[in-house]
Amino acid sequence: MSLPEKKTEMIPENFTAETYQDLRQWLNVVDGFGELERIDNADWNLEVGTLAELIYRERTGVNPALLFDHIKD
């Protein structure tokens, strides 16, 4: 079994990287774009990996940043 070829996108010449004070600021920016998916009370052993895989497979276009909060145990 071979892995699919990874697509690489060219970075525009006028691209400037943003800097953030902390993770909370970055999460607020991503949430403002509508690209943050919050998942509460997932089980670390049984659900986190499965949910990440399902969301990756089911979404088309840009995949959201996943924030697992209040993880069980």
N, C-alpha and C positions, 0 to 999 in steps of 0.2 A: 504494500500500500504506500503510495507516495503522497506527500503533503501538497496542498494546493499552493501555487505560486503566490507569494505575498506581493501585494500592490504597494508601490511607493509613490507618494505624491511629491511634486516639486514644491519647495518652499519659495514663495515670492521674494524677490530681491528687496522689496520695501518692508518686509516682515520685521517686526520688533517684538521680542519676547516680553510678556508682562511679568512683573514681580509682585508678589503678595506678601503681606506682613505675617500671615499665619494661615493655617488650614481652614479656619472658620471663614476668612475673607474669600478664599478660593471657592469654598462650598457655596457661599452667597452668590458669587458671580455665576457659577455653573447653574445654580438653582434659578437665577434670573433669566438664563437662556432657556429654561425649561428642559435641561438635560441632566437633572439629578433625580434619581429614583430612590426614595427612602423606603427601607424595608425594616419593620420593627419585629422584634420577638422571634427571629429565626433561630433554629437550632444550629449550633456551630458544626456539629458532627453530621447532621442529616440533611440540612436544608440550604446552607449558604452556597455550597458548590453547585447543587442542583438548580437553585434559583438563578444563579449567575449564568449557568449554561443555557437554561431555558430562555431567559431574557435575550441572551446573545443570539440564539437560533431563531427566535420568533420575531425579533425586530428587524425592520428593513431600514436602510439608511444609517444614520448616526446612532450608535448604541449609547445609552445613558451611562453616566457615572453612577455606580451603585453605592449607597450608604447603608450598611447594615448597622442598626442601632438596637440597643437593649437585647443583645444576643443572649440566648438562654445558656445557663450554666457558666 
